[in-house]
Amino acid sequence: MMHPARDVPWPSGFRTRRVLVRPLQPDDVGPVTALHLDPAVMRHVGDGPTPDSAADIARRLLRAAQRTPPSMHAWMLQTLDSGALVGLMTVTPSAEPARGELGLMFDPKLSGCGYATEVVAELLQRIQASGGMLDARHRPGNVPVRQLMRRLGFQPQAGEDGYVRWRSGLAGPWPVLSPGSKG
């Protein structure tokens, strides 16, 4: 039986077969701001911010990720083949050191290509080896995220505040899709 670790070694970054998962950097404030301003991204997240508040959100996210220890882990996702930015992945640590809440924002033009499945599956493998777990939440209408959670073995939890909630399971393996597979 796996016992939760006291502290999860959240990765500073990693690679999958197709994606570089790297720490958020100052040059990423523009792309993170653009994600927050994209109505196709924000339709499942919340009301879109103004340009000034979106830039402020991006700067606060960067500061949170750069603290020691980080109050949020944040990674930019980019393809290995072309370097195209795919999106943003975050984990907000919970009160329990071995648990964090997963957040994902993807460029709509690159959604549906299996990148989310690939990077979250790898993150799960890394943290669950140390007893770590992920929670996630989304709005009820976000079918792609619901499918992602099921595909990766997340278990539904009681929802609150209008969100559907999930918790990662304790067992793998997690799928790694071949390039071009829908995920």
JOHUFEN-V223163 format. One record per backbone hydrogen bond with DSSP energy under -0.5 kcal/mol. CO is the residue of the C=O (numbers start at 1). NH is the residue of the N-H. If there is no record, write none. Layout:
co:nh
CO:NH
CO:NH
//
This chain:
co:nh
8:10
14:21
18:80
19:16
19:21
20:22
20:78
21:14
22:76
25:28
26:29
28:32
29:33
30:34
31:35
32:36
33:37
34:38
35:38
36:49
37:39
38:41
38:42
39:43
41:44
42:45
42:46
44:139
50:54
51:55
52:56
53:57
54:58
55:59
56:60
57:61
58:62
59:63
60:64
61:65
62:66
63:67
64:67
64:71
64:72
73:91
74:24
75:89
76:22
77:86
77:87
78:20
79:83
84:79
86:107
87:77
88:105
89:75
90:103
91:73
91:93
92:101
95:97
96:94
96:99
97:8
98:133
99:94
100:102
100:135
101:92
103:90
105:88
107:110
108:111
110:113
114:118
115:119
116:120
117:121
118:122
119:123
120:124
121:125
122:126
123:127
124:128
125:129
127:130
127:132
128:131
130:5
133:100
134:168
135:102
136:166
138:164
139:142
141:143
142:146
143:147
144:148
145:149
146:150
147:151
148:152
149:154
150:153
155:167
157:165
160:163
162:140
163:160
164:138
165:157
166:136
167:155
178:181
//
